Amino acid sequence: MHEAALDALDRHGAALVEHGWTAPELFGVHPTIGTVRVDFCGAFVLGGRKVETVLADRINFGLMTYYRNVPGAGVGIPIWDFRW
């Protein structure tokens, strides 16, 4: 995840900022149970692969696409704020 996220920020950082992607949308986890609730996980937490394209409503990882604003999905907290 770390390597893929750094690559995405290097190659697609401008597009992520342009489209207003937030830290929780990219690096989010559930505030009390972490990655157990994948519906709260951010794109980079779930992706684990190199980003191919960044759009306003989705991030494409090749065989997987992370969609923004999915009905019923929660928004987590940045993984660096998670405490066990």
PDB file of N, CA, C and O in Angstrom:
ATOM      1  N   MET A   1       0.828  -1.182   0.000  1.00  0.00           N
ATOM      2  CA  MET A   1       0.000   0.000   0.000  1.00  0.00           C
ATOM      3  C   MET A   1       0.877   1.252   0.000  1.00  0.00           C
ATOM      4  O   MET A   1       0.620   2.192  -0.752  1.00  0.00           O
ATOM      5  N   HIS A   2       1.902   1.264   0.835  1.00  0.00           N
ATOM      6  CA  HIS A   2       2.752   2.435   0.968  1.00  0.00           C
ATOM      7  C   HIS A   2       3.401   2.814  -0.362  1.00  0.00           C
ATOM      8  O   HIS A   2       3.347   3.970  -0.779  1.00  0.00           O
ATOM      9  N   GLU A   3       4.009   1.842  -1.017  1.00  0.00           N
ATOM     10  CA  GLU A   3       4.678   2.098  -2.292  1.00  0.00           C
ATOM     11  C   GLU A   3       3.688   2.563  -3.360  1.00  0.00           C
ATOM     12  O   GLU A   3       3.972   3.500  -4.106  1.00  0.00           O
ATOM     13  N   ALA A   4       2.542   1.917  -3.434  1.00  0.00           N
ATOM     14  CA  ALA A   4       1.527   2.291  -4.426  1.00  0.00           C
ATOM     15  C   ALA A   4       0.979   3.688  -4.157  1.00  0.00           C
ATOM     16  O   ALA A   4       0.726   4.442  -5.097  1.00  0.00           O
ATOM     17  N   ALA A   5       0.792   4.040  -2.888  1.00  0.00           N
ATOM     18  CA  ALA A   5       0.288   5.369  -2.542  1.00  0.00           C
ATOM     19  C   ALA A   5       1.302   6.450  -2.897  1.00  0.00           C
ATOM     20  O   ALA A   5       0.934   7.493  -3.437  1.00  0.00           O
ATOM     21  N   LEU A   6       2.569   6.209  -2.600  1.00  0.00           N
ATOM     22  CA  LEU A   6       3.607   7.185  -2.957  1.00  0.00           C
ATOM     23  C   LEU A   6       3.683   7.374  -4.468  1.00  0.00           C
ATOM     24  O   LEU A   6       3.825   8.497  -4.952  1.00  0.00           O
ATOM     25  N   ASP A   7       3.590   6.287  -5.203  1.00  0.00           N
ATOM     26  CA  ASP A   7       3.591   6.371  -6.662  1.00  0.00           C
ATOM     27  C   ASP A   7       2.390   7.180  -7.154  1.00  0.00           C
ATOM     28  O   ASP A   7       2.529   8.020  -8.043  1.00  0.00           O
ATOM     29  N   ALA A   8       1.217   6.931  -6.582  1.00  0.00           N
ATOM     30  CA  ALA A   8       0.004   7.655  -6.987  1.00  0.00           C
ATOM     31  C   ALA A   8       0.139   9.142  -6.699  1.00  0.00           C
ATOM     32  O   ALA A   8      -0.241   9.974  -7.524  1.00  0.00           O
ATOM     33  N   LEU A   9       0.673   9.477  -5.546  1.00  0.00           N
ATOM     34  CA  LEU A   9       0.849  10.890  -5.206  1.00  0.00           C
ATOM     35  C   LEU A   9       1.849  11.561  -6.138  1.00  0.00           C
ATOM     36  O   LEU A   9       1.647  12.705  -6.547  1.00  0.00           O
ATOM     37  N   ASP A  10       2.920  10.859  -6.475  1.00  0.00           N
ATOM     38  CA  ASP A  10       3.907  11.414  -7.408  1.00  0.00           C
ATOM     39  C   ASP A  10       3.325  11.623  -8.797  1.00  0.00           C
ATOM     40  O   ASP A  10       3.494  12.685  -9.395  1.00  0.00           O
ATOM     41  N   ARG A  11       2.639  10.606  -9.308  1.00  0.00           N
ATOM     42  CA  ARG A  11       2.148  10.660 -10.690  1.00  0.00           C
ATOM     43  C   ARG A  11       0.791  11.333 -10.852  1.00  0.00           C
ATOM     44  O   ARG A  11       0.512  11.898 -11.909  1.00  0.00           O
ATOM     45  N   HIS A  12      -0.065  11.286  -9.821  1.00  0.00           N
ATOM     46  CA  HIS A  12      -1.440  11.771  -9.968  1.00  0.00           C
ATOM     47  C   HIS A  12      -1.827  12.808  -8.914  1.00  0.00           C
ATOM     48  O   HIS A  12      -3.001  13.152  -8.778  1.00  0.00           O
ATOM     49  N   GLY A  13      -0.847  13.300  -8.177  1.00  0.00           N
ATOM     50  CA  GLY A  13      -1.138  14.255  -7.101  1.00  0.00           C
ATOM     51  C   GLY A  13      -1.921  15.471  -7.566  1.00  0.00           C
ATOM     52  O   GLY A  13      -2.861  15.898  -6.895  1.00  0.00           O
ATOM     53  N   ALA A  14      -1.546  16.030  -8.700  1.00  0.00           N
ATOM     54  CA  ALA A  14      -2.242  17.225  -9.209  1.00  0.00           C
ATOM     55  C   ALA A  14      -3.711  16.915  -9.507  1.00  0.00           C
ATOM     56  O   ALA A  14      -4.588  17.722  -9.197  1.00  0.00           O
ATOM     57  N   ALA A  15      -3.983  15.761 -10.100  1.00  0.00           N
ATOM     58  CA  ALA A  15      -5.372  15.381 -10.414  1.00  0.00           C
ATOM     59  C   ALA A  15      -6.162  15.124  -9.134  1.00  0.00           C
ATOM     60  O   ALA A  15      -7.338  15.480  -9.053  1.00  0.00           O
ATOM     61  N   LEU A  16      -5.527  14.508  -8.131  1.00  0.00           N
ATOM     62  CA  LEU A  16      -6.205  14.263  -6.854  1.00  0.00           C
ATOM     63  C   LEU A  16      -6.610  15.581  -6.205  1.00  0.00           C
ATOM     64  O   LEU A  16      -7.721  15.709  -5.691  1.00  0.00           O
ATOM     65  N   VAL A  17      -5.713  16.554  -6.229  1.00  0.00           N
ATOM     66  CA  VAL A  17      -6.021  17.874  -5.668  1.00  0.00           C
ATOM     67  C   VAL A  17      -7.091  18.574  -6.503  1.00  0.00           C
ATOM     68  O   VAL A  17      -8.042  19.135  -5.961  1.00  0.00           O
ATOM     69  N   GLU A  18      -6.930  18.537  -7.815  1.00  0.00           N
ATOM     70  CA  GLU A  18      -7.891  19.180  -8.717  1.00  0.00           C
ATOM     71  C   GLU A  18      -9.312  18.676  -8.490  1.00  0.00           C
ATOM     72  O   GLU A  18     -10.263  19.456  -8.536  1.00  0.00           O
ATOM     73  N   HIS A  19      -9.458  17.388  -8.246  1.00  0.00           N
ATOM     74  CA  HIS A  19     -10.782  16.788  -8.044  1.00  0.00           C
ATOM     75  C   HIS A  19     -11.221  16.786  -6.584  1.00  0.00           C
ATOM     76  O   HIS A  19     -12.306  16.302  -6.263  1.00  0.00           O
ATOM     77  N   GLY A  20     -10.388  17.321  -5.703  1.00  0.00           N
ATOM     78  CA  GLY A  20     -10.790  17.482  -4.306  1.00  0.00           C
ATOM     79  C   GLY A  20     -10.799  16.216  -3.469  1.00  0.00           C
ATOM     80  O   GLY A  20     -11.525  16.152  -2.478  1.00  0.00           O
ATOM     81  N   TRP A  21     -10.011  15.201  -3.834  1.00  0.00           N
ATOM     82  CA  TRP A  21      -9.946  13.981  -3.038  1.00  0.00           C
ATOM     83  C   TRP A  21      -9.347  14.313  -1.681  1.00  0.00           C
ATOM     84  O   TRP A  21      -8.353  15.035  -1.596  1.00  0.00           O
ATOM     85  N   THR A  22      -9.945  13.791  -0.624  1.00  0.00           N
ATOM     86  CA  THR A  22      -9.510  14.099   0.741  1.00  0.00           C
ATOM     87  C   THR A  22      -8.684  12.953   1.337  1.00  0.00           C
ATOM     88  O   THR A  22      -8.689  11.835   0.822  1.00  0.00           O
ATOM     89  N   ALA A  23      -7.977  13.254   2.426  1.00  0.00           N
ATOM     90  CA  ALA A  23      -7.189  12.217   3.109  1.00  0.00           C
ATOM     91  C   ALA A  23      -8.049  11.026   3.515  1.00  0.00           C
ATOM     92  O   ALA A  23      -7.635   9.891   3.277  1.00  0.00           O
ATOM     93  N   PRO A  24      -9.249  11.223   4.130  1.00  0.00           N
ATOM     94  CA  PRO A  24     -10.075  10.060   4.471  1.00  0.00           C
ATOM     95  C   PRO A  24     -10.530   9.254   3.240  1.00  0.00           C
ATOM     96  O   PRO A  24     -10.645   8.031   3.312  1.00  0.00           O
ATOM     97  N   GLU A  25     -10.787   9.930   2.127  1.00  0.00           N
ATOM     98  CA  GLU A  25     -11.190   9.206   0.921  1.00  0.00           C
ATOM     99  C   GLU A  25     -10.045   8.367   0.357  1.00  0.00           C
ATOM    100  O   GLU A  25     -10.285   7.343  -0.283  1.00  0.00           O
ATOM    101  N   LEU A  26      -8.828   8.784   0.585  1.00  0.00           N
ATOM    102  CA  LEU A  26      -7.671   8.075   0.057  1.00  0.00           C
ATOM    103  C   LEU A  26      -7.062   7.099   1.059  1.00  0.00           C
ATOM    104  O   LEU A  26      -6.683   5.986   0.694  1.00  0.00           O
ATOM    105  N   PHE A  27      -6.967   7.514   2.320  1.00  0.00           N
ATOM    106  CA  PHE A  27      -6.264   6.745   3.340  1.00  0.00           C
ATOM    107  C   PHE A  27      -7.165   6.345   4.506  1.00  0.00           C
ATOM    108  O   PHE A  27      -6.662   5.994   5.574  1.00  0.00           O
ATOM    109  N   GLY A  28      -8.468   6.390   4.326  1.00  0.00           N
ATOM    110  CA  GLY A  28      -9.401   6.177   5.426  1.00  0.00           C
ATOM    111  C   GLY A  28      -9.521   4.743   5.904  1.00  0.00           C
ATOM    112  O   GLY A  28      -9.352   3.789   5.145  1.00  0.00           O
ATOM    113  N   VAL A  29      -9.819   4.626   7.198  1.00  0.00           N
ATOM    114  CA  VAL A  29     -10.175   3.357   7.831  1.00  0.00           C
ATOM    115  C   VAL A  29     -11.299   3.645   8.823  1.00  0.00           C
ATOM    116  O   VAL A  29     -11.499   4.791   9.225  1.00  0.00           O
ATOM    117  N   HIS A  30     -12.020   2.619   9.211  1.00  0.00           N
ATOM    118  CA  HIS A  30     -13.092   2.794  10.197  1.00  0.00           C
ATOM    119  C   HIS A  30     -12.478   3.318  11.499  1.00  0.00           C
ATOM    120  O   HIS A  30     -11.412   2.848  11.895  1.00  0.00           O
ATOM    121  N   PRO A  31     -13.122   4.282  12.176  1.00  0.00           N
ATOM    122  CA  PRO A  31     -12.515   4.902  13.361  1.00  0.00           C
ATOM    123  C   PRO A  31     -12.311   3.981  14.560  1.00  0.00           C
ATOM    124  O   PRO A  31     -11.472   4.277  15.410  1.00  0.00           O
ATOM    125  N   THR A  32     -13.046   2.877  14.658  1.00  0.00           N
ATOM    126  CA  THR A  32     -12.862   2.000  15.822  1.00  0.00           C
ATOM    127  C   THR A  32     -12.360   0.599  15.479  1.00  0.00           C
ATOM    128  O   THR A  32     -11.724  -0.046  16.314  1.00  0.00           O
ATOM    129  N   ILE A  33     -12.633   0.117  14.266  1.00  0.00           N
ATOM    130  CA  ILE A  33     -12.198  -1.248  13.929  1.00  0.00           C
ATOM    131  C   ILE A  33     -11.294  -1.317  12.696  1.00  0.00           C
ATOM    132  O   ILE A  33     -11.056  -2.397  12.156  1.00  0.00           O
ATOM    133  N   GLY A  34     -10.806  -0.191  12.266  1.00  0.00           N
ATOM    134  CA  GLY A  34      -9.817  -0.170  11.187  1.00  0.00           C
ATOM    135  C   GLY A  34     -10.296  -0.718   9.866  1.00  0.00           C
ATOM    136  O   GLY A  34     -11.359  -0.343   9.372  1.00  0.00           O
ATOM    137  N   THR A  35      -9.506  -1.609   9.297  1.00  0.00           N
ATOM    138  CA  THR A  35      -9.782  -2.130   7.954  1.00  0.00           C
ATOM    139  C   THR A  35     -10.816  -3.251   7.919  1.00  0.00           C
ATOM    140  O   THR A  35     -11.140  -3.758   6.845  1.00  0.00           O
ATOM    141  N   VAL A  36     -11.335  -3.640   9.076  1.00  0.00           N
ATOM    142  CA  VAL A  36     -12.351  -4.693   9.113  1.00  0.00           C
ATOM    143  C   VAL A  36     -13.593  -4.264   8.329  1.00  0.00           C
ATOM    144  O   VAL A  36     -14.218  -5.082   7.654  1.00  0.00           O
ATOM    145  N   ARG A  37     -13.941  -3.003   8.418  1.00  0.00           N
ATOM    146  CA  ARG A  37     -15.088  -2.468   7.660  1.00  0.00           C
ATOM    147  C   ARG A  37     -14.570  -1.850   6.368  1.00  0.00           C
ATOM    148  O   ARG A  37     -14.206  -0.674   6.339  1.00  0.00           O
ATOM    149  N   VAL A  38     -14.539  -2.638   5.308  1.00  0.00           N
ATOM    150  CA  VAL A  38     -13.982  -2.150   4.050  1.00  0.00           C
ATOM    151  C   VAL A  38     -14.815  -1.021   3.446  1.00  0.00           C
ATOM    152  O   VAL A  38     -14.317  -0.264   2.612  1.00  0.00           O
ATOM    153  N   ASP A  39     -16.079  -0.902   3.858  1.00  0.00           N
ATOM    154  CA  ASP A  39     -16.909   0.177   3.337  1.00  0.00           C
ATOM    155  C   ASP A  39     -16.481   1.537   3.891  1.00  0.00           C
ATOM    156  O   ASP A  39     -17.001   2.561   3.447  1.00  0.00           O
ATOM    157  N   PHE A  40     -15.560   1.577   4.836  1.00  0.00           N
ATOM    158  CA  PHE A  40     -15.011   2.818   5.361  1.00  0.00           C
ATOM    159  C   PHE A  40     -13.588   3.054   4.858  1.00  0.00           C
ATOM    160  O   PHE A  40     -13.012   4.109   5.123  1.00  0.00           O
ATOM    161  N   CYS A  41     -13.018   2.102   4.147  1.00  0.00           N
ATOM    162  CA  CYS A  41     -11.623   2.211   3.727  1.00  0.00           C
ATOM    163  C   CYS A  41     -11.468   3.109   2.509  1.00  0.00           C
ATOM    164  O   CYS A  41     -12.303   3.119   1.604  1.00  0.00           O
ATOM    165  N   GLY A  42     -10.383   3.855   2.514  1.00  0.00           N
ATOM    166  CA  GLY A  42     -10.073   4.746   1.407  1.00  0.00           C
ATOM    167  C   GLY A  42      -9.504   4.011   0.208  1.00  0.00           C
ATOM    168  O   GLY A  42      -9.181   2.825   0.272  1.00  0.00           O
ATOM    169  N   ALA A  43      -9.393   4.742  -0.874  1.00  0.00           N
ATOM    170  CA  ALA A  43      -8.943   4.166  -2.140  1.00  0.00           C
ATOM    171  C   ALA A  43      -7.573   3.512  -2.034  1.00  0.00           C
ATOM    172  O   ALA A  43      -7.383   2.409  -2.547  1.00  0.00           O
ATOM    173  N   PHE A  44      -6.615   4.161  -1.384  1.00  0.00           N
ATOM    174  CA  PHE A  44      -5.271   3.608  -1.321  1.00  0.00           C
ATOM    175  C   PHE A  44      -5.189   2.444  -0.340  1.00  0.00           C
ATOM    176  O   PHE A  44      -4.340   1.566  -0.493  1.00  0.00           O
ATOM    177  N   VAL A  45      -6.054   2.425   0.657  1.00  0.00           N
ATOM    178  CA  VAL A  45      -6.079   1.318   1.608  1.00  0.00           C
ATOM    179  C   VAL A  45      -6.592   0.052   0.914  1.00  0.00           C
ATOM    180  O   VAL A  45      -6.081  -1.042   1.151  1.00  0.00           O
ATOM    181  N   LEU A  46      -7.588   0.208   0.071  1.00  0.00           N
ATOM    182  CA  LEU A  46      -8.153  -0.945  -0.634  1.00  0.00           C
ATOM    183  C   LEU A  46      -7.406  -1.278  -1.913  1.00  0.00           C
ATOM    184  O   LEU A  46      -7.307  -2.446  -2.291  1.00  0.00           O
ATOM    185  N   GLY A  47      -6.880  -0.259  -2.581  1.00  0.00           N
ATOM    186  CA  GLY A  47      -6.276  -0.460  -3.897  1.00  0.00           C
ATOM    187  C   GLY A  47      -5.081  -1.384  -3.893  1.00  0.00           C
ATOM    188  O   GLY A  47      -5.124  -2.472  -4.468  1.00  0.00           O
ATOM    189  N   GLY A  48      -4.011  -0.950  -3.241  1.00  0.00           N
ATOM    190  CA  GLY A  48      -2.803  -1.752  -3.175  1.00  0.00           C
ATOM    191  C   GLY A  48      -2.076  -1.939  -4.496  1.00  0.00           C
ATOM    192  O   GLY A  48      -1.040  -2.602  -4.542  1.00  0.00           O
ATOM    193  N   ARG A  49      -2.593  -1.374  -5.549  1.00  0.00           N
ATOM    194  CA  ARG A  49      -1.976  -1.448  -6.874  1.00  0.00           C
ATOM    195  C   ARG A  49      -1.695  -0.039  -7.359  1.00  0.00           C
ATOM    196  O   ARG A  49      -2.169   0.934  -6.772  1.00  0.00           O
ATOM    197  N   LYS A  50      -0.933   0.068  -8.416  1.00  0.00           N
ATOM    198  CA  LYS A  50      -0.638   1.377  -8.963  1.00  0.00           C
ATOM    199  C   LYS A  50      -1.880   1.976  -9.614  1.00  0.00           C
ATOM    200  O   LYS A  50      -2.635   1.293 -10.306  1.00  0.00           O
ATOM    201  N   VAL A  51      -2.068   3.262  -9.376  1.00  0.00           N
ATOM    202  CA  VAL A  51      -3.201   3.995  -9.941  1.00  0.00           C
ATOM    203  C   VAL A  51      -2.953   4.210 -11.430  1.00  0.00           C
ATOM    204  O   VAL A  51      -1.858   4.590 -11.844  1.00  0.00           O
ATOM    205  N   GLU A  52      -3.984   3.960 -12.222  1.00  0.00           N
ATOM    206  CA  GLU A  52      -3.901   4.213 -13.659  1.00  0.00           C
ATOM    207  C   GLU A  52      -4.525   5.551 -14.028  1.00  0.00           C
ATOM    208  O   GLU A  52      -3.948   6.315 -14.802  1.00  0.00           O
ATOM    209  N   THR A  53      -5.716   5.841 -13.470  1.00  0.00           N
ATOM    210  CA  THR A  53      -6.368   7.115 -13.764  1.00  0.00           C
ATOM    211  C   THR A  53      -7.076   7.644 -12.531  1.00  0.00           C
ATOM    212  O   THR A  53      -7.538   6.882 -11.681  1.00  0.00           O
ATOM    213  N   VAL A  54      -7.151   8.967 -12.452  1.00  0.00           N
ATOM    214  CA  VAL A  54      -7.869   9.652 -11.383  1.00  0.00           C
ATOM    215  C   VAL A  54      -8.910  10.548 -12.035  1.00  0.00           C
ATOM    216  O   VAL A  54      -8.582  11.397 -12.864  1.00  0.00           O
ATOM    217  N   LEU A  55     -10.161  10.353 -11.656  1.00  0.00           N
ATOM    218  CA  LEU A  55     -11.254  11.194 -12.139  1.00  0.00           C
ATOM    219  C   LEU A  55     -11.980  11.776 -10.935  1.00  0.00           C
ATOM    220  O   LEU A  55     -11.667  11.428  -9.796  1.00  0.00           O
ATOM    221  N   ALA A  56     -12.928  12.642 -11.171  1.00  0.00           N
ATOM    222  CA  ALA A  56     -13.656  13.282 -10.077  1.00  0.00           C
ATOM    223  C   ALA A  56     -14.446  12.284  -9.245  1.00  0.00           C
ATOM    224  O   ALA A  56     -14.617  12.486  -8.042  1.00  0.00           O
ATOM    225  N   ASP A  57     -14.933  11.209  -9.863  1.00  0.00           N
ATOM    226  CA  ASP A  57     -15.803  10.279  -9.145  1.00  0.00           C
ATOM    227  C   ASP A  57     -15.204   8.892  -8.915  1.00  0.00           C
ATOM    228  O   ASP A  57     -15.846   8.038  -8.303  1.00  0.00           O
ATOM    229  N   ARG A  58     -13.971   8.653  -9.402  1.00  0.00           N
ATOM    230  CA  ARG A  58     -13.380   7.330  -9.226  1.00  0.00           C
ATOM    231  C   ARG A  58     -11.872   7.349  -9.467  1.00  0.00           C
ATOM    232  O   ARG A  58     -11.320   8.238 -10.115  1.00  0.00           O
ATOM    233  N   ILE A  59     -11.243   6.322  -8.912  1.00  0.00           N
ATOM    234  CA  ILE A  59      -9.827   6.080  -9.133  1.00  0.00           C
ATOM    235  C   ILE A  59      -9.709   4.668  -9.679  1.00  0.00           C
ATOM    236  O   ILE A  59     -10.203   3.714  -9.077  1.00  0.00           O
ATOM    237  N   ASN A  60      -9.050   4.542 -10.823  1.00  0.00           N
ATOM    238  CA  ASN A  60      -8.924   3.242 -11.470  1.00  0.00           C
ATOM    239  C   ASN A  60      -7.553   2.645 -11.186  1.00  0.00           C
ATOM    240  O   ASN A  60      -6.524   3.286 -11.398  1.00  0.00           O
ATOM    241  N   PHE A  61      -7.560   1.400 -10.701  1.00  0.00           N
ATOM    242  CA  PHE A  61      -6.341   0.654 -10.396  1.00  0.00           C
ATOM    243  C   PHE A  61      -6.115  -0.472 -11.401  1.00  0.00           C
ATOM    244  O   PHE A  61      -5.424  -1.442 -11.092  1.00  0.00           O
ATOM    245  N   GLY A  62      -6.677  -0.359 -12.578  1.00  0.00           N
ATOM    246  CA  GLY A  62      -6.569  -1.437 -13.563  1.00  0.00           C
ATOM    247  C   GLY A  62      -7.766  -2.354 -13.453  1.00  0.00           C
ATOM    248  O   GLY A  62      -8.830  -2.051 -13.993  1.00  0.00           O
ATOM    249  N   LEU A  63      -7.610  -3.473 -12.760  1.00  0.00           N
ATOM    250  CA  LEU A  63      -8.709  -4.425 -12.614  1.00  0.00           C
ATOM    251  C   LEU A  63      -9.701  -4.018 -11.532  1.00  0.00           C
ATOM    252  O   LEU A  63     -10.770  -4.617 -11.413  1.00  0.00           O
ATOM    253  N   MET A  64      -9.359  -3.013 -10.749  1.00  0.00           N
ATOM    254  CA  MET A  64     -10.246  -2.554  -9.674  1.00  0.00           C
ATOM    255  C   MET A  64     -10.469  -1.053  -9.803  1.00  0.00           C
ATOM    256  O   MET A  64      -9.560  -0.312 -10.176  1.00  0.00           O
ATOM    257  N   THR A  65     -11.680  -0.611  -9.493  1.00  0.00           N
ATOM    258  CA  THR A  65     -12.003   0.808  -9.491  1.00  0.00           C
ATOM    259  C   THR A  65     -12.615   1.168  -8.153  1.00  0.00           C
ATOM    260  O   THR A  65     -13.515   0.483  -7.667  1.00  0.00           O
ATOM    261  N   TYR A  66     -12.123   2.246  -7.560  1.00  0.00           N
ATOM    262  CA  TYR A  66     -12.662   2.770  -6.306  1.00  0.00           C
ATOM    263  C   TYR A  66     -13.593   3.911  -6.671  1.00  0.00           C
ATOM    264  O   TYR A  66     -13.167   4.894  -7.278  1.00  0.00           O
ATOM    265  N   TYR A  67     -14.867   3.786  -6.304  1.00  0.00           N
ATOM    266  CA  TYR A  67     -15.857   4.806  -6.608  1.00  0.00           C
ATOM    267  C   TYR A  67     -16.082   5.706  -5.405  1.00  0.00           C
ATOM    268  O   TYR A  67     -16.178   5.233  -4.273  1.00  0.00           O
ATOM    269  N   ARG A  68     -16.165   6.979  -5.652  1.00  0.00           N
ATOM    270  CA  ARG A  68     -16.404   7.981  -4.628  1.00  0.00           C
ATOM    271  C   ARG A  68     -17.907   8.102  -4.389  1.00  0.00           C
ATOM    272  O   ARG A  68     -18.701   7.936  -5.315  1.00  0.00           O
ATOM    273  N   ASN A  69     -18.292   8.388  -3.160  1.00  0.00           N
ATOM    274  CA  ASN A  69     -19.686   8.657  -2.815  1.00  0.00           C
ATOM    275  C   ASN A  69     -20.628   7.501  -3.137  1.00  0.00           C
ATOM    276  O   ASN A  69     -21.687   7.702  -3.732  1.00  0.00           O
ATOM    277  N   VAL A  70     -20.247   6.314  -2.749  1.00  0.00           N
ATOM    278  CA  VAL A  70     -21.113   5.138  -2.932  1.00  0.00           C
ATOM    279  C   VAL A  70     -22.198   5.193  -1.854  1.00  0.00           C
ATOM    280  O   VAL A  70     -21.876   5.320  -0.673  1.00  0.00           O
ATOM    281  N   PRO A  71     -23.475   5.099  -2.236  1.00  0.00           N
ATOM    282  CA  PRO A  71     -24.538   5.133  -1.231  1.00  0.00           C
ATOM    283  C   PRO A  71     -24.349   4.056  -0.167  1.00  0.00           C
ATOM    284  O   PRO A  71     -24.102   2.893  -0.486  1.00  0.00           O
ATOM    285  N   GLY A  72     -24.464   4.447   1.084  1.00  0.00           N
ATOM    286  CA  GLY A  72     -24.337   3.520   2.195  1.00  0.00           C
ATOM    287  C   GLY A  72     -22.918   3.340   2.714  1.00  0.00           C
ATOM    288  O   GLY A  72     -22.724   2.787   3.796  1.00  0.00           O
ATOM    289  N   ALA A  73     -21.935   3.793   1.966  1.00  0.00           N
ATOM    290  CA  ALA A  73     -20.540   3.666   2.416  1.00  0.00           C
ATOM    291  C   ALA A  73     -20.226   4.805   3.371  1.00  0.00           C
ATOM    292  O   ALA A  73     -20.712   5.923   3.201  1.00  0.00           O
ATOM    293  N   GLY A  74     -19.420   4.519   4.364  1.00  0.00           N
ATOM    294  CA  GLY A  74     -19.009   5.540   5.312  1.00  0.00           C
ATOM    295  C   GLY A  74     -17.694   6.164   4.898  1.00  0.00           C
ATOM    296  O   GLY A  74     -17.001   5.669   4.009  1.00  0.00           O
ATOM    297  N   VAL A  75     -17.367   7.251   5.554  1.00  0.00           N
ATOM    298  CA  VAL A  75     -16.065   7.878   5.352  1.00  0.00           C
ATOM    299  C   VAL A  75     -15.295   7.697   6.646  1.00  0.00           C
ATOM    300  O   VAL A  75     -15.742   8.123   7.710  1.00  0.00           O
ATOM    301  N   GLY A  76     -14.150   7.070   6.550  1.00  0.00           N
ATOM    302  CA  GLY A  76     -13.351   6.785   7.733  1.00  0.00           C
ATOM    303  C   GLY A  76     -12.481   7.954   8.148  1.00  0.00           C
ATOM    304  O   GLY A  76     -12.660   9.087   7.700  1.00  0.00           O
ATOM    305  N   ILE A  77     -11.545   7.646   9.006  1.00  0.00           N
ATOM    306  CA  ILE A  77     -10.543   8.616   9.440  1.00  0.00           C
ATOM    307  C   ILE A  77      -9.229   8.224   8.773  1.00  0.00           C
ATOM    308  O   ILE A  77      -9.048   7.058   8.422  1.00  0.00           O
ATOM    309  N   PRO A  78      -8.302   9.175   8.589  1.00  0.00           N
ATOM    310  CA  PRO A  78      -7.009   8.809   8.010  1.00  0.00           C
ATOM    311  C   PRO A  78      -6.333   7.726   8.869  1.00  0.00           C
ATOM    312  O   PRO A  78      -6.392   7.763  10.098  1.00  0.00           O
ATOM    313  N   ILE A  79      -5.706   6.788   8.207  1.00  0.00           N
ATOM    314  CA  ILE A  79      -5.116   5.637   8.888  1.00  0.00           C
ATOM    315  C   ILE A  79      -4.121   6.064   9.967  1.00  0.00           C
ATOM    316  O   ILE A  79      -3.957   5.363  10.965  1.00  0.00           O
ATOM    317  N   TRP A  80      -3.458   7.201   9.777  1.00  0.00           N
ATOM    318  CA  TRP A  80      -2.485   7.658  10.774  1.00  0.00           C
ATOM    319  C   TRP A  80      -3.144   8.156  12.048  1.00  0.00           C
ATOM    320  O   TRP A  80      -2.462   8.330  13.058  1.00  0.00           O
ATOM    321  N   ASP A  81      -4.459   8.391  12.033  1.00  0.00           N
ATOM    322  CA  ASP A  81      -5.184   8.780  13.246  1.00  0.00           C
ATOM    323  C   ASP A  81      -5.816   7.587  13.956  1.00  0.00           C
ATOM    324  O   ASP A  81      -6.370   7.739  15.044  1.00  0.00           O
ATOM    325  N   PHE A  82      -5.738   6.408  13.353  1.00  0.00           N
ATOM    326  CA  PHE A  82      -6.350   5.215  13.950  1.00  0.00           C
ATOM    327  C   PHE A  82      -5.549   4.748  15.156  1.00  0.00           C
ATOM    328  O   PHE A  82      -4.321   4.673  15.111  1.00  0.00           O
ATOM    329  N   ARG A  83      -6.262   4.434  16.238  1.00  0.00           N
ATOM    330  CA  ARG A  83      -5.629   3.914  17.453  1.00  0.00           C
ATOM    331  C   ARG A  83      -6.291   2.603  17.817  1.00  0.00           C
ATOM    332  O   ARG A  83      -7.519   2.516  17.821  1.00  0.00           O
ATOM    333  N   TRP A  84      -5.498   1.569  18.128  1.00  0.00           N
ATOM    334  CA  TRP A  84      -6.016   0.249  18.511  1.00  0.00           C
ATOM    335  C   TRP A  84      -6.676   0.310  19.827  1.00  0.00           C
ATOM    336  O   TRP A  84      -7.174  -0.705  20.316  1.00  0.00           O
TER     337      TRP A  84
END
